[in-house]
Amino acid sequence: MEARLDPEEEYVVMPLSILERILRYAMVVCQEHCPAGRDPATCPYLVNLTRQVGLSPPPCINDYGEYRLRRLGL
């Protein structure tokens, strides 16, 4: 599942090195608190951003596979 940006949201411009540091920190939090303490709506963003920056994705991707859009048969 690809996380899409909302054009109505505000955006931040920052150096790539700072984004990498924030992502590395988020990955540590992810490893320590997932799955019980996670925010599932944030996970696809974390996966996409780590890939775009060239970092390894969270370990859950190796354990459980990619995020996919789940369709409910209602």
Predicted model as a PDB file, atoms N, CA, C, CB and O in Angstrom, pLDDT in the B-factor column:
MODEL        1                                                                  
ATOM      1  N   MET A   1       0.852  -1.165   0.000  1.00 52.00           N  
ATOM      2  CA  MET A   1       0.000   0.000   0.000  1.00 52.00           C  
ATOM      3  C   MET A   1       0.895   1.224   0.000  1.00 52.00           C  
ATOM      4  CB  MET A   1      -0.968   0.000   1.216  1.00 52.00           C  
ATOM      5  O   MET A   1       1.808   1.334   0.819  1.00 52.00           O  
ATOM      6  N   GLU A   2       0.643   2.115  -0.888  1.00 59.00           N  
ATOM      7  CA  GLU A   2       1.457   3.328  -0.951  1.00 59.00           C  
ATOM      8  C   GLU A   2       0.756   4.451  -0.206  1.00 59.00           C  
ATOM      9  CB  GLU A   2       1.730   3.737  -2.419  1.00 59.00           C  
ATOM     10  O   GLU A   2      -0.423   4.725  -0.433  1.00 59.00           O  
ATOM     11  N   ALA A   3       1.483   5.085   0.670  1.00 60.00           N  
ATOM     12  CA  ALA A   3       0.932   6.219   1.413  1.00 60.00           C  
ATOM     13  C   ALA A   3       0.930   7.432   0.501  1.00 60.00           C  
ATOM     14  CB  ALA A   3       1.748   6.501   2.716  1.00 60.00           C  
ATOM     15  O   ALA A   3       1.970   7.815  -0.036  1.00 60.00           O  
ATOM     16  N   ARG A   4      -0.210   8.020   0.330  1.00 70.00           N  
ATOM     17  CA  ARG A   4      -0.324   9.187  -0.542  1.00 70.00           C  
ATOM     18  C   ARG A   4      -0.401  10.452   0.299  1.00 70.00           C  
ATOM     19  CB  ARG A   4      -1.562   9.072  -1.461  1.00 70.00           C  
ATOM     20  O   ARG A   4      -1.050  10.481   1.345  1.00 70.00           O  
ATOM     21  N   LEU A   5       0.270  11.495  -0.173  1.00 71.00           N  
ATOM     22  CA  LEU A   5       0.257  12.771   0.526  1.00 71.00           C  
ATOM     23  C   LEU A   5      -1.035  13.518   0.228  1.00 71.00           C  
ATOM     24  CB  LEU A   5       1.474  13.621   0.128  1.00 71.00           C  
ATOM     25  O   LEU A   5      -1.538  13.485  -0.895  1.00 71.00           O  
ATOM     26  N   ASP A   6      -1.555  14.174   1.219  1.00 77.00           N  
ATOM     27  CA  ASP A   6      -2.754  14.985   1.080  1.00 77.00           C  
ATOM     28  C   ASP A   6      -2.337  16.387   0.646  1.00 77.00           C  
ATOM     29  CB  ASP A   6      -3.570  15.024   2.412  1.00 77.00           C  
ATOM     30  O   ASP A   6      -1.581  17.039   1.367  1.00 77.00           O  
ATOM     31  N   PRO A   7      -2.799  16.872  -0.499  1.00 80.00           N  
ATOM     32  CA  PRO A   7      -2.378  18.202  -0.967  1.00 80.00           C  
ATOM     33  C   PRO A   7      -2.852  19.330  -0.056  1.00 80.00           C  
ATOM     34  CB  PRO A   7      -2.897  18.441  -2.369  1.00 80.00           C  
ATOM     35  O   PRO A   7      -2.343  20.447  -0.152  1.00 80.00           O  
ATOM     36  N   GLU A   8      -3.804  19.066   0.815  1.00 85.00           N  
ATOM     37  CA  GLU A   8      -4.308  20.077   1.737  1.00 85.00           C  
ATOM     38  C   GLU A   8      -3.433  20.224   2.982  1.00 85.00           C  
ATOM     39  CB  GLU A   8      -5.723  19.736   2.146  1.00 85.00           C  
ATOM     40  O   GLU A   8      -3.582  21.189   3.731  1.00 85.00           O  
ATOM     41  N   GLU A   9      -2.530  19.283   3.206  1.00 81.00           N  
ATOM     42  CA  GLU A   9      -1.681  19.334   4.400  1.00 81.00           C  
ATOM     43  C   GLU A   9      -0.549  20.335   4.226  1.00 81.00           C  
ATOM     44  CB  GLU A   9      -1.110  17.949   4.711  1.00 81.00           C  
ATOM     45  O   GLU A   9      -0.200  20.713   3.108  1.00 81.00           O  
ATOM     46  N   GLU A  10       0.019  20.758   5.352  1.00 81.00           N  
ATOM     47  CA  GLU A  10       1.191  21.622   5.332  1.00 81.00           C  
ATOM     48  C   GLU A  10       2.433  20.750   5.207  1.00 81.00           C  
ATOM     49  CB  GLU A  10       1.259  22.512   6.608  1.00 81.00           C  
ATOM     50  O   GLU A  10       2.418  19.590   5.619  1.00 81.00           O  
ATOM     51  N   TYR A  11       3.495  21.288   4.648  1.00 82.00           N  
ATOM     52  CA  TYR A  11       4.710  20.530   4.408  1.00 82.00           C  
ATOM     53  C   TYR A  11       5.911  21.197   5.067  1.00 82.00           C  
ATOM     54  CB  TYR A  11       4.950  20.374   2.913  1.00 82.00           C  
ATOM     55  O   TYR A  11       5.905  22.396   5.345  1.00 82.00           O  
ATOM     56  N   VAL A  12       6.940  20.391   5.311  1.00 81.00           N  
ATOM     57  CA  VAL A  12       8.172  20.857   5.930  1.00 81.00           C  
ATOM     58  C   VAL A  12       9.326  20.557   4.980  1.00 81.00           C  
ATOM     59  CB  VAL A  12       8.398  20.186   7.325  1.00 81.00           C  
ATOM     60  O   VAL A  12       9.379  19.488   4.372  1.00 81.00           O  
ATOM     61  N   VAL A  13      10.236  21.496   4.860  1.00 86.00           N  
ATOM     62  CA  VAL A  13      11.449  21.280   4.086  1.00 86.00           C  
ATOM     63  C   VAL A  13      12.585  21.180   5.093  1.00 86.00           C  
ATOM     64  CB  VAL A  13      11.696  22.437   3.030  1.00 86.00           C  
ATOM     65  O   VAL A  13      12.758  22.056   5.940  1.00 86.00           O  
ATOM     66  N   MET A  14      13.366  20.090   4.991  1.00 89.00           N  
ATOM     67  CA  MET A  14      14.478  19.899   5.926  1.00 89.00           C  
ATOM     68  C   MET A  14      15.623  19.215   5.196  1.00 89.00           C  
ATOM     69  CB  MET A  14      14.038  19.063   7.167  1.00 89.00           C  
ATOM     70  O   MET A  14      15.410  18.586   4.159  1.00 89.00           O  
ATOM     71  N   PRO A  15      16.822  19.330   5.720  1.00 93.00           N  
ATOM     72  CA  PRO A  15      17.955  18.633   5.117  1.00 93.00           C  
ATOM     73  C   PRO A  15      17.737  17.111   5.170  1.00 93.00           C  
ATOM     74  CB  PRO A  15      19.273  19.018   5.838  1.00 93.00           C  
ATOM     75  O   PRO A  15      17.169  16.586   6.128  1.00 93.00           O  
ATOM     76  N   LEU A  16      18.189  16.437   4.150  1.00 92.00           N  
ATOM     77  CA  LEU A  16      18.063  14.993   4.077  1.00 92.00           C  
ATOM     78  C   LEU A  16      18.745  14.315   5.255  1.00 92.00           C  
ATOM     79  CB  LEU A  16      18.644  14.481   2.774  1.00 92.00           C  
ATOM     80  O   LEU A  16      18.255  13.298   5.747  1.00 92.00           O  
ATOM     81  N   SER A  17      19.859  14.857   5.715  1.00 93.00           N  
ATOM     82  CA  SER A  17      20.567  14.254   6.845  1.00 93.00           C  
ATOM     83  C   SER A  17      19.706  14.262   8.111  1.00 93.00           C  
ATOM     84  CB  SER A  17      21.884  14.996   7.101  1.00 93.00           C  
ATOM     85  O   SER A  17      19.778  13.327   8.908  1.00 93.00           O  
ATOM     86  N   ILE A  18      18.906  15.290   8.302  1.00 93.00           N  
ATOM     87  CA  ILE A  18      18.011  15.366   9.466  1.00 93.00           C  
ATOM     88  C   ILE A  18      16.887  14.347   9.320  1.00 93.00           C  
ATOM     89  CB  ILE A  18      17.427  16.799   9.626  1.00 93.00           C  
ATOM     90  O   ILE A  18      16.532  13.666  10.282  1.00 93.00           O  
ATOM     91  N   LEU A  19      16.329  14.244   8.121  1.00 92.00           N  
ATOM     92  CA  LEU A  19      15.283  13.243   7.882  1.00 92.00           C  
ATOM     93  C   LEU A  19      15.806  11.837   8.161  1.00 92.00           C  
ATOM     94  CB  LEU A  19      14.765  13.337   6.433  1.00 92.00           C  
ATOM     95  O   LEU A  19      15.109  11.024   8.768  1.00 92.00           O  
ATOM     96  N   GLU A  20      17.025  11.550   7.721  1.00 94.00           N  
ATOM     97  CA  GLU A  20      17.626  10.241   7.977  1.00 94.00           C  
ATOM     98  C   GLU A  20      17.754   9.980   9.475  1.00 94.00           C  
ATOM     99  CB  GLU A  20      19.003  10.144   7.305  1.00 94.00           C  
ATOM    100  O   GLU A  20      17.482   8.869   9.930  1.00 94.00           O  
ATOM    101  N   ARG A  21      18.157  10.970  10.236  1.00 94.00           N  
ATOM    102  CA  ARG A  21      18.273  10.808  11.688  1.00 94.00           C  
ATOM    103  C   ARG A  21      16.917  10.540  12.331  1.00 94.00           C  
ATOM    104  CB  ARG A  21      18.905  12.053  12.312  1.00 94.00           C  
ATOM    105  O   ARG A  21      16.794   9.683  13.206  1.00 94.00           O  
ATOM    106  N   ILE A  22      15.916  11.267  11.896  1.00 93.00           N  
ATOM    107  CA  ILE A  22      14.568  11.060  12.431  1.00 93.00           C  
ATOM    108  C   ILE A  22      14.073   9.659  12.081  1.00 93.00           C  
ATOM    109  CB  ILE A  22      13.592  12.129  11.884  1.00 93.00           C  
ATOM    110  O   ILE A  22      13.465   8.988  12.915  1.00 93.00           O  
ATOM    111  N   LEU A  23      14.330   9.218  10.854  1.00 93.00           N  
ATOM    112  CA  LEU A  23      13.899   7.878  10.440  1.00 93.00           C  
ATOM    113  C   LEU A  23      14.640   6.791  11.217  1.00 93.00           C  
ATOM    114  CB  LEU A  23      14.122   7.688   8.934  1.00 93.00           C  
ATOM    115  O   LEU A  23      14.035   5.795  11.615  1.00 93.00           O  
ATOM    116  N   ARG A  24      15.923   6.971  11.432  1.00 93.00           N  
ATOM    117  CA  ARG A  24      16.684   5.986  12.227  1.00 93.00           C  
ATOM    118  C   ARG A  24      16.129   5.896  13.650  1.00 93.00           C  
ATOM    119  CB  ARG A  24      18.191   6.364  12.266  1.00 93.00           C  
ATOM    120  O   ARG A  24      16.002   4.807  14.209  1.00 93.00           O  
ATOM    121  N   TYR A  25      15.805   7.040  14.222  1.00 92.00           N  
ATOM    122  CA  TYR A  25      15.216   7.065  15.564  1.00 92.00           C  
ATOM    123  C   TYR A  25      13.857   6.359  15.548  1.00 92.00           C  
ATOM    124  CB  TYR A  25      15.064   8.531  16.073  1.00 92.00           C  
ATOM    125  O   TYR A  25      13.561   5.554  16.431  1.00 92.00           O  
ATOM    126  N   ALA A  26      13.048   6.658  14.558  1.00 89.00           N  
ATOM    127  CA  ALA A  26      11.734   6.023  14.444  1.00 89.00           C  
ATOM    128  C   ALA A  26      11.872   4.510  14.296  1.00 89.00           C  
ATOM    129  CB  ALA A  26      10.959   6.602  13.248  1.00 89.00           C  
ATOM    130  O   ALA A  26      11.045   3.760  14.815  1.00 89.00           O  
ATOM    131  N   MET A  27      12.901   4.060  13.599  1.00 88.00           N  
ATOM    132  CA  MET A  27      13.110   2.618  13.419  1.00 88.00           C  
ATOM    133  C   MET A  27      13.439   1.947  14.753  1.00 88.00           C  
ATOM    134  CB  MET A  27      14.243   2.358  12.400  1.00 88.00           C  
ATOM    135  O   MET A  27      13.002   0.823  14.996  1.00 88.00           O  
ATOM    136  N   VAL A  28      14.191   2.608  15.609  1.00 88.00           N  
ATOM    137  CA  VAL A  28      14.492   2.059  16.929  1.00 88.00           C  
ATOM    138  C   VAL A  28      13.202   1.950  17.740  1.00 88.00           C  
ATOM    139  CB  VAL A  28      15.536   2.940  17.672  1.00 88.00           C  
ATOM    140  O   VAL A  28      12.943   0.925  18.371  1.00 88.00           O  
ATOM    141  N   VAL A  29      12.410   2.995  17.718  1.00 84.00           N  
ATOM    142  CA  VAL A  29      11.123   2.974  18.418  1.00 84.00           C  
ATOM    143  C   VAL A  29      10.252   1.859  17.847  1.00 84.00           C  
ATOM    144  CB  VAL A  29      10.402   4.348  18.299  1.00 84.00           C  
ATOM    145  O   VAL A  29       9.587   1.140  18.592  1.00 84.00           O  
ATOM    146  N   CYS A  30      10.259   1.722  16.551  1.00 83.00           N  
ATOM    147  CA  CYS A  30       9.496   0.678  15.875  1.00 83.00           C  
ATOM    148  C   CYS A  30       9.925  -0.707  16.370  1.00 83.00           C  
ATOM    149  CB  CYS A  30       9.677   0.782  14.347  1.00 83.00           C  
ATOM    150  O   CYS A  30       9.081  -1.539  16.702  1.00 83.00           O  
ATOM    151  N   GLN A  31      11.215  -0.947  16.417  1.00 82.00           N  
ATOM    152  CA  GLN A  31      11.731  -2.251  16.844  1.00 82.00           C  
ATOM    153  C   GLN A  31      11.397  -2.544  18.298  1.00 82.00           C  
ATOM    154  CB  GLN A  31      13.237  -2.313  16.643  1.00 82.00           C  
ATOM    155  O   GLN A  31      11.143  -3.694  18.658  1.00 82.00           O  
ATOM    156  N   GLU A  32      11.394  -1.513  19.138  1.00 82.00           N  
ATOM    157  CA  GLU A  32      11.170  -1.706  20.562  1.00 82.00           C  
ATOM    158  C   GLU A  32       9.695  -1.818  20.932  1.00 82.00           C  
ATOM    159  CB  GLU A  32      11.788  -0.581  21.322  1.00 82.00           C  
ATOM    160  O   GLU A  32       9.358  -2.481  21.913  1.00 82.00           O  
ATOM    161  N   HIS A  33       8.819  -1.189  20.173  1.00 79.00           N  
ATOM    162  CA  HIS A  33       7.416  -1.094  20.586  1.00 79.00           C  
ATOM    163  C   HIS A  33       6.422  -1.740  19.631  1.00 79.00           C  
ATOM    164  CB  HIS A  33       7.054   0.329  20.754  1.00 79.00           C  
ATOM    165  O   HIS A  33       5.220  -1.706  19.894  1.00 79.00           O  
ATOM    166  N   CYS A  34       6.868  -2.306  18.569  1.00 78.00           N  
ATOM    167  CA  CYS A  34       5.962  -2.928  17.612  1.00 78.00           C  
ATOM    168  C   CYS A  34       5.759  -4.392  18.000  1.00 78.00           C  
ATOM    169  CB  CYS A  34       6.515  -2.809  16.159  1.00 78.00           C  
ATOM    170  O   CYS A  34       6.723  -5.041  18.406  1.00 78.00           O  
ATOM    171  N   PRO A  35       4.575  -4.926  17.894  1.00 75.00           N  
ATOM    172  CA  PRO A  35       3.373  -4.322  17.322  1.00 75.00           C  
ATOM    173  C   PRO A  35       2.465  -3.639  18.333  1.00 75.00           C  
ATOM    174  CB  PRO A  35       2.598  -5.360  16.611  1.00 75.00           C  
ATOM    175  O   PRO A  35       1.579  -2.883  17.932  1.00 75.00           O  
ATOM    176  N   ALA A  36       2.647  -3.871  19.614  1.00 79.00           N  
ATOM    177  CA  ALA A  36       1.692  -3.370  20.614  1.00 79.00           C  
ATOM    178  C   ALA A  36       1.589  -1.847  20.624  1.00 79.00           C  
ATOM    179  CB  ALA A  36       2.088  -3.854  21.993  1.00 79.00           C  
ATOM    180  O   ALA A  36       0.484  -1.318  20.739  1.00 79.00           O  
ATOM    181  N   GLY A  37       2.697  -1.130  20.507  1.00 76.00           N  
ATOM    182  CA  GLY A  37       2.677   0.320  20.640  1.00 76.00           C  
ATOM    183  C   GLY A  37       2.713   1.069  19.331  1.00 76.00           C  
ATOM    184  O   GLY A  37       3.018   2.261  19.315  1.00 76.00           O  
ATOM    185  N   ARG A  38       2.412   0.409  18.242  1.00 76.00           N  
ATOM    186  CA  ARG A  38       2.551   1.063  16.940  1.00 76.00           C  
ATOM    187  C   ARG A  38       1.307   1.842  16.536  1.00 76.00           C  
ATOM    188  CB  ARG A  38       2.867   0.038  15.882  1.00 76.00           C  
ATOM    189  O   ARG A  38       0.220   1.637  17.075  1.00 76.00           O  
ATOM    190  N   ASP A  39       1.490   2.720  15.594  1.00 79.00           N  
ATOM    191  CA  ASP A  39       0.394   3.448  14.967  1.00 79.00           C  
ATOM    192  C   ASP A  39       0.313   2.921  13.541  1.00 79.00           C  
ATOM    193  CB  ASP A  39       0.612   5.027  15.010  1.00 79.00           C  
ATOM    194  O   ASP A  39       1.087   3.355  12.688  1.00 79.00           O  
ATOM    195  N   PRO A  40      -0.612   1.989  13.255  1.00 77.00           N  
ATOM    196  CA  PRO A  40      -0.639   1.339  11.942  1.00 77.00           C  
ATOM    197  C   PRO A  40      -0.806   2.301  10.771  1.00 77.00           C  
ATOM    198  CB  PRO A  40      -1.744   0.339  11.906  1.00 77.00           C  
ATOM    199  O   PRO A  40      -0.395   1.981   9.656  1.00 77.00           O  
ATOM    200  N   ALA A  41      -1.390   3.453  10.995  1.00 80.00           N  
ATOM    201  CA  ALA A  41      -1.541   4.417   9.908  1.00 80.00           C  
ATOM    202  C   ALA A  41      -0.209   5.060   9.539  1.00 80.00           C  
ATOM    203  CB  ALA A  41      -2.547   5.493  10.295  1.00 80.00           C  
ATOM    204  O   ALA A  41      -0.063   5.575   8.430  1.00 80.00           O  
ATOM    205  N   THR A  42       0.754   5.039  10.437  1.00 83.00           N  
ATOM    206  CA  THR A  42       2.062   5.642  10.195  1.00 83.00           C  
ATOM    207  C   THR A  42       3.022   4.668   9.528  1.00 83.00           C  
ATOM    208  CB  THR A  42       2.657   6.138  11.497  1.00 83.00           C  
ATOM    209  O   THR A  42       3.946   5.092   8.833  1.00 83.00           O  
ATOM    210  N   CYS A  43       2.824   3.394   9.724  1.00 83.00           N  
ATOM    211  CA  CYS A  43       3.756   2.380   9.215  1.00 83.00           C  
ATOM    212  C   CYS A  43       4.027   2.475   7.712  1.00 83.00           C  
ATOM    213  CB  CYS A  43       3.222   1.017   9.527  1.00 83.00           C  
ATOM    214  O   CYS A  43       5.192   2.423   7.319  1.00 83.00           O  
ATOM    215  N   PRO A  44       3.010   2.612   6.850  1.00 83.00           N  
ATOM    216  CA  PRO A  44       3.320   2.727   5.415  1.00 83.00           C  
ATOM    217  C   PRO A  44       4.197   3.930   5.086  1.00 83.00           C  
ATOM    218  CB  PRO A  44       2.037   2.816   4.620  1.00 83.00           C  
ATOM    219  O   PRO A  44       5.042   3.852   4.194  1.00 83.00           O  
ATOM    220  N   TYR A  45       4.006   5.047   5.799  1.00 85.00           N  
ATOM    221  CA  TYR A  45       4.861   6.217   5.572  1.00 85.00           C  
ATOM    222  C   TYR A  45       6.302   5.906   5.951  1.00 85.00           C  
ATOM    223  CB  TYR A  45       4.350   7.428   6.376  1.00 85.00           C  
ATOM    224  O   TYR A  45       7.230   6.262   5.225  1.00 85.00           O  
ATOM    225  N   LEU A  46       6.486   5.249   7.075  1.00 86.00           N  
ATOM    226  CA  LEU A  46       7.829   4.894   7.537  1.00 86.00           C  
ATOM    227  C   LEU A  46       8.523   3.980   6.537  1.00 86.00           C  
ATOM    228  CB  LEU A  46       7.764   4.216   8.912  1.00 86.00           C  
ATOM    229  O   LEU A  46       9.695   4.180   6.218  1.00 86.00           O  
ATOM    230  N   VAL A  47       7.809   2.988   6.046  1.00 86.00           N  
ATOM    231  CA  VAL A  47       8.374   2.058   5.062  1.00 86.00           C  
ATOM    232  C   VAL A  47       8.760   2.798   3.786  1.00 86.00           C  
ATOM    233  CB  VAL A  47       7.371   0.931   4.740  1.00 86.00           C  
ATOM    234  O   VAL A  47       9.868   2.622   3.279  1.00 86.00           O  
ATOM    235  N   ASN A  48       7.863   3.619   3.267  1.00 87.00           N  
ATOM    236  CA  ASN A  48       8.145   4.343   2.022  1.00 87.00           C  
ATOM    237  C   ASN A  48       9.302   5.320   2.178  1.00 87.00           C  
ATOM    238  CB  ASN A  48       6.906   5.091   1.557  1.00 87.00           C  
ATOM    239  O   ASN A  48      10.167   5.404   1.306  1.00 87.00           O  
ATOM    240  N   LEU A  49       9.323   6.057   3.278  1.00 90.00           N  
ATOM    241  CA  LEU A  49      10.397   7.038   3.476  1.00 90.00           C  
ATOM    242  C   LEU A  49      11.754   6.372   3.656  1.00 90.00           C  
ATOM    243  CB  LEU A  49      10.093   7.913   4.685  1.00 90.00           C  
ATOM    244  O   LEU A  49      12.751   6.852   3.116  1.00 90.00           O  
ATOM    245  N   THR A  50      11.810   5.274   4.406  1.00 90.00           N  
ATOM    246  CA  THR A  50      13.105   4.610   4.583  1.00 90.00           C  
ATOM    247  C   THR A  50      13.652   4.126   3.250  1.00 90.00           C  
ATOM    248  CB  THR A  50      12.980   3.431   5.558  1.00 90.00           C  
ATOM    249  O   THR A  50      14.855   4.212   3.002  1.00 90.00           O  
ATOM    250  N   ARG A  51      12.793   3.628   2.406  1.00 88.00           N  
ATOM    251  CA  ARG A  51      13.240   3.167   1.075  1.00 88.00           C  
ATOM    252  C   ARG A  51      13.714   4.330   0.214  1.00 88.00           C  
ATOM    253  CB  ARG A  51      12.103   2.419   0.355  1.00 88.00           C  
ATOM    254  O   ARG A  51      14.739   4.231  -0.461  1.00 88.00           O  
ATOM    255  N   GLN A  52      12.975   5.424   0.236  1.00 90.00           N  
ATOM    256  CA  GLN A  52      13.348   6.571  -0.589  1.00 90.00           C  
ATOM    257  C   GLN A  52      14.675   7.179  -0.154  1.00 90.00           C  
ATOM    258  CB  GLN A  52      12.260   7.626  -0.539  1.00 90.00           C  
ATOM    259  O   GLN A  52      15.409   7.724  -0.977  1.00 90.00           O  
ATOM    260  N   VAL A  53      14.983   7.088   1.133  1.00 91.00           N  
ATOM    261  CA  VAL A  53      16.231   7.641   1.661  1.00 91.00           C  
ATOM    262  C   VAL A  53      17.379   6.639   1.517  1.00 91.00           C  
ATOM    263  CB  VAL A  53      16.056   8.039   3.137  1.00 91.00           C  
ATOM    264  O   VAL A  53      18.546   7.012   1.630  1.00 91.00           O  
ATOM    265  N   GLY A  54      17.051   5.374   1.270  1.00 92.00           N  
ATOM    266  CA  GLY A  54      18.083   4.357   1.108  1.00 92.00           C  
ATOM    267  C   GLY A  54      18.367   3.558   2.369  1.00 92.00           C  
ATOM    268  O   GLY A  54      19.380   2.864   2.448  1.00 92.00           O  
ATOM    269  N   LEU A  55      17.481   3.650   3.357  1.00 91.00           N  
ATOM    270  CA  LEU A  55      17.636   2.868   4.576  1.00 91.00           C  
ATOM    271  C   LEU A  55      16.864   1.554   4.430  1.00 91.00           C  
ATOM    272  CB  LEU A  55      17.139   3.671   5.818  1.00 91.00           C  
ATOM    273  O   LEU A  55      15.971   1.437   3.591  1.00 91.00           O  
ATOM    274  N   SER A  56      17.212   0.589   5.240  1.00 87.00           N  
ATOM    275  CA  SER A  56      16.475  -0.674   5.239  1.00 87.00           C  
ATOM    276  C   SER A  56      15.088  -0.447   5.828  1.00 87.00           C  
ATOM    277  CB  SER A  56      17.240  -1.768   6.039  1.00 87.00           C  
ATOM    278  O   SER A  56      14.924   0.361   6.742  1.00 87.00           O  
ATOM    279  N   PRO A  57      14.089  -1.157   5.309  1.00 84.00           N  
ATOM    280  CA  PRO A  57      12.748  -1.004   5.879  1.00 84.00           C  
ATOM    281  C   PRO A  57      12.680  -1.630   7.266  1.00 84.00           C  
ATOM    282  CB  PRO A  57      11.692  -1.639   4.957  1.00 84.00           C  
ATOM    283  O   PRO A  57      13.593  -2.359   7.656  1.00 84.00           O  
ATOM    284  N   PRO A  58      11.627  -1.363   8.008  1.00 82.00           N  
ATOM    285  CA  PRO A  58      11.475  -1.955   9.339  1.00 82.00           C  
ATOM    286  C   PRO A  58      11.501  -3.480   9.269  1.00 82.00           C  
ATOM    287  CB  PRO A  58      10.169  -1.481   9.988  1.00 82.00           C  
ATOM    288  O   PRO A  58      11.161  -4.059   8.238  1.00 82.00           O  
ATOM    289  N   PRO A  59      11.901  -4.129  10.357  1.00 78.00           N  
ATOM    290  CA  PRO A  59      11.988  -5.588  10.355  1.00 78.00           C  
ATOM    291  C   PRO A  59      10.655  -6.277  10.112  1.00 78.00           C  
ATOM    292  CB  PRO A  59      12.552  -6.059  11.654  1.00 78.00           C  
ATOM    293  O   PRO A  59      10.635  -7.420   9.657  1.00 78.00           O  
ATOM    294  N   CYS A  60       9.550  -5.620  10.398  1.00 78.00           N  
ATOM    295  CA  CYS A  60       8.247  -6.251  10.192  1.00 78.00           C  
ATOM    296  C   CYS A  60       8.017  -6.593   8.724  1.00 78.00           C  
ATOM    297  CB  CYS A  60       7.132  -5.337  10.693  1.00 78.00           C  
ATOM    298  O   CYS A  60       7.287  -7.536   8.419  1.00 78.00           O  
ATOM    299  N   ILE A  61       8.626  -5.846   7.819  1.00 79.00           N  
ATOM    300  CA  ILE A  61       8.472  -6.140   6.389  1.00 79.00           C  
ATOM    301  C   ILE A  61       9.099  -7.495   6.088  1.00 79.00           C  
ATOM    302  CB  ILE A  61       9.122  -5.025   5.510  1.00 79.00           C  
ATOM    303  O   ILE A  61       8.529  -8.284   5.335  1.00 79.00           O  
ATOM    304  N   ASN A  62      10.258  -7.775   6.662  1.00 73.00           N  
ATOM    305  CA  ASN A  62      10.894  -9.079   6.467  1.00 73.00           C  
ATOM    306  C   ASN A  62      10.090 -10.191   7.135  1.00 73.00           C  
ATOM    307  CB  ASN A  62      12.324  -9.063   7.017  1.00 73.00           C  
ATOM    308  O   ASN A  62      10.014 -11.306   6.619  1.00 73.00           O  
ATOM    309  N   ASP A  63       9.489  -9.881   8.288  1.00 70.00           N  
ATOM    310  CA  ASP A  63       8.739 -10.886   9.045  1.00 70.00           C  
ATOM    311  C   ASP A  63       7.364 -11.163   8.458  1.00 70.00           C  
ATOM    312  CB  ASP A  63       8.590 -10.443  10.476  1.00 70.00           C  
ATOM    313  O   ASP A  63       6.934 -12.316   8.401  1.00 70.00           O  
ATOM    314  N   TYR A  64       6.664 -10.108   8.016  1.00 69.00           N  
ATOM    315  CA  TYR A  64       5.262 -10.254   7.623  1.00 69.00           C  
ATOM    316  C   TYR A  64       4.957  -9.901   6.182  1.00 69.00           C  
ATOM    317  CB  TYR A  64       4.428  -9.419   8.494  1.00 69.00           C  
ATOM    318  O   TYR A  64       3.848 -10.156   5.712  1.00 69.00           O  
ATOM    319  N   GLY A  65       5.900  -9.326   5.472  1.00 71.00           N  
ATOM    320  CA  GLY A  65       5.649  -8.955   4.080  1.00 71.00           C  
ATOM    321  C   GLY A  65       5.238  -7.500   3.932  1.00 71.00           C  
ATOM    322  O   GLY A  65       5.227  -6.734   4.895  1.00 71.00           O  
ATOM    323  N   GLU A  66       4.907  -7.145   2.720  1.00 72.00           N  
ATOM    324  CA  GLU A  66       4.564  -5.765   2.370  1.00 72.00           C  
ATOM    325  C   GLU A  66       3.176  -5.380   2.870  1.00 72.00           C  
ATOM    326  CB  GLU A  66       4.640  -5.573   0.860  1.00 72.00           C  
ATOM    327  O   GLU A  66       2.339  -6.238   3.153  1.00 72.00           O  
ATOM    328  N   TYR A  67       2.951  -4.077   2.972  1.00 68.00           N  
ATOM    329  CA  TYR A  67       1.622  -3.579   3.261  1.00 68.00           C  
ATOM    330  C   TYR A  67       0.784  -3.672   1.995  1.00 68.00           C  
ATOM    331  CB  TYR A  67       1.671  -2.126   3.795  1.00 68.00           C  
ATOM    332  O   TYR A  67       1.246  -3.350   0.901  1.00 68.00           O  
ATOM    333  N   ARG A  68      -0.443  -4.115   2.162  1.00 66.00           N  
ATOM    334  CA  ARG A  68      -1.375  -4.184   1.031  1.00 66.00           C  
ATOM    335  C   ARG A  68      -2.709  -3.578   1.455  1.00 66.00           C  
ATOM    336  CB  ARG A  68      -1.566  -5.661   0.544  1.00 66.00           C  
ATOM    337  O   ARG A  68      -3.100  -3.644   2.620  1.00 66.00           O  
ATOM    338  N   LEU A  69      -3.380  -3.000   0.506  1.00 60.00           N  
ATOM    339  CA  LEU A  69      -4.697  -2.472   0.752  1.00 60.00           C  
ATOM    340  C   LEU A  69      -5.642  -3.647   0.955  1.00 60.00           C  
ATOM    341  CB  LEU A  69      -5.164  -1.558  -0.411  1.00 60.00           C  
ATOM    342  O   LEU A  69      -5.764  -4.519   0.094  1.00 60.00           O  
ATOM    343  N   ARG A  70      -6.305  -3.659   2.096  1.00 61.00           N  
ATOM    344  CA  ARG A  70      -7.193  -4.763   2.418  1.00 61.00           C  
ATOM    345  C   ARG A  70      -8.622  -4.361   2.092  1.00 61.00           C  
ATOM    346  CB  ARG A  70      -7.059  -5.171   3.905  1.00 61.00           C  
ATOM    347  O   ARG A  70      -9.115  -3.332   2.554  1.00 61.00           O  
ATOM    348  N   ARG A  71      -9.265  -5.174   1.305  1.00 58.00           N  
ATOM    349  CA  ARG A  71     -10.652  -4.896   0.933  1.00 58.00           C  
ATOM    350  C   ARG A  71     -11.556  -5.816   1.725  1.00 58.00           C  
ATOM    351  CB  ARG A  71     -10.879  -5.076  -0.596  1.00 58.00           C  
ATOM    352  O   ARG A  71     -11.365  -7.031   1.763  1.00 58.00           O  
ATOM    353  N   LEU A  72     -12.526  -5.219   2.342  1.00 57.00           N  
ATOM    354  CA  LEU A  72     -13.468  -5.992   3.132  1.00 57.00           C  
ATOM    355  C   LEU A  72     -14.682  -6.323   2.268  1.00 57.00           C  
ATOM    356  CB  LEU A  72     -13.889  -5.219   4.415  1.00 57.00           C  
ATOM    357  O   LEU A  72     -15.218  -5.458   1.574  1.00 57.00           O  
ATOM    358  N   GLY A  73     -15.095  -7.549   2.317  1.00 59.00           N  
ATOM    359  CA  GLY A  73     -16.265  -7.976   1.551  1.00 59.00           C  
ATOM    360  C   GLY A  73     -17.550  -7.650   2.278  1.00 59.00           C  
ATOM    361  O   GLY A  73     -18.204  -8.534   2.833  1.00 59.00           O  
ATOM    362  N   LEU A  74     -17.914  -6.363   2.274  1.00 52.00           N  
ATOM    363  CA  LEU A  74     -19.138  -5.952   2.966  1.00 52.00           C  
ATOM    364  C   LEU A  74     -20.287  -5.850   2.004  1.00 52.00           C  
ATOM    365  CB  LEU A  74     -18.941  -4.625   3.678  1.00 52.00           C  
ATOM    366  O   LEU A  74     -21.401  -5.516   2.407  1.00 52.00           O  
TER     367      LEU A  74                                                      
ENDMDL                                                                          
END                                                                             
